[in-house]
């Protein structure tokens, strides 16, 4: 199992736009073959207020390649991206894979 880690940078004055995107995108991700671990928004009391993280479990690189294509072709995903753009959140995304350390 791999975990896709997506780091988002956005306009903190438009946090409601990114939150709505996260809420709406989860069912699309699941339908496309990913399993949402969670989305995490910043707090006002510690750390940067313009960064968020999404974690998505993907069984393998082969599944990830299929997932990316299915996501790109999904009309709801396209609508979610359009709404995010319209919100003015001005989002940038950086994707990487991470792996879990076993719990003892």
C-alpha positions in Angstrom: 0.0 0.0 0.0 1.2 3.5 -0.9 -0.2 6.7 0.4 -0.4 9.6 -1.9 0.3 12.8 -0.1 -0.9 16.0 -1.7 0.3 19.3 -0.3 -1.9 22.2 -1.1 -1.0 25.9 -1.0 -3.9 28.3 -1.2 -5.1 31.8 -0.4 -6.0 31.6 3.3 -8.7 34.2 2.8 -10.5 31.7 0.6 -10.3 28.7 3.0 -14.0 27.9 2.5 -13.3 27.2 -1.2 -10.6 24.6 -0.5 -12.7 23.1 2.3 -15.7 22.7 -0.1 -13.4 21.2 -2.7 -12.1 18.6 -0.1 -15.6 17.7 1.0 -16.9 17.3 -2.6 -13.9 15.5 -4.0 -13.8 12.6 -1.5 -16.6 10.5 -3.2 -14.9 11.1 -6.6 -11.6 9.8 -5.3 -13.2 6.7 -3.8 -15.1 6.1 -7.1 -11.8 6.5 -9.0 -9.9 3.8 -7.0 -8.4 5.7 -4.1 -9.2 5.4 -0.4 -9.3 8.8 1.4 -7.3 8.7 4.6 -8.2 12.3 5.3 -7.9 15.9 4.4 -6.3 18.3 6.9 -6.8 22.1 7.0 -4.5 24.5 8.9 -5.3 26.0 12.3 -5.2 29.6 13.2 -3.0 29.1 16.2 0.1 27.2 14.9 1.9 26.9 11.7 1.2 28.3 8.2 -2.4 29.2 7.4 -2.0 28.7 3.7 -1.2 24.9 3.6 -3.3 21.8 3.7 -2.7 18.1 3.2 -4.7 15.3 1.6 -3.8 11.7 2.2 -5.1 9.0 -0.2 -4.2 5.2 0.0 -3.5 3.6 -3.3 -2.7 -0.2 -3.5 0.0 0.1 -6.2 1.6 2.3 -8.8 -0.4 0.5 -11.5 -3.7 1.3 -9.7 -2.4 4.9 -9.3 -2.0 5.3 -13.0 -5.6 4.1 -13.6 -6.8 6.2 -10.7 -5.3 9.4 -12.3 -6.9 8.7 -15.6 -10.3 7.9 -14.1 -10.1 11.1 -11.9 -9.2 13.2 -14.9 -12.1 11.9 -16.9 -14.7 12.3 -14.1 -17.3 15.1 -14.8 -17.8 15.7 -11.1 -14.0 16.1 -10.6 -14.0 18.6 -13.4 -16.9 20.5 -11.8 -15.1 20.4 -8.4 -11.9 21.9 -9.9 -13.9 24.6 -11.7 -15.7 25.5 -8.5 -12.3 25.6 -6.7 -10.9 27.9 -9.3 -14.0 30.1 -9.2 -13.6 30.4 -5.4 -10.4 32.3 -5.8 -8.4 30.0 -3.6 -5.6 29.9 -6.2 -4.4 26.4 -5.3 -1.1 24.8 -6.1 -0.6 21.1 -5.5 2.5 19.0 -4.9 2.1 15.2 -5.0 4.4 12.6 -3.5 4.1 9.1 -2.2 4.8 8.3 1.4 4.8 5.0 3.4 3.6 4.2 6.8 5.9 3.1 9.6 4.4 0.1 11.3 2.9 0.7 14.7 4.4 -1.4 17.5 
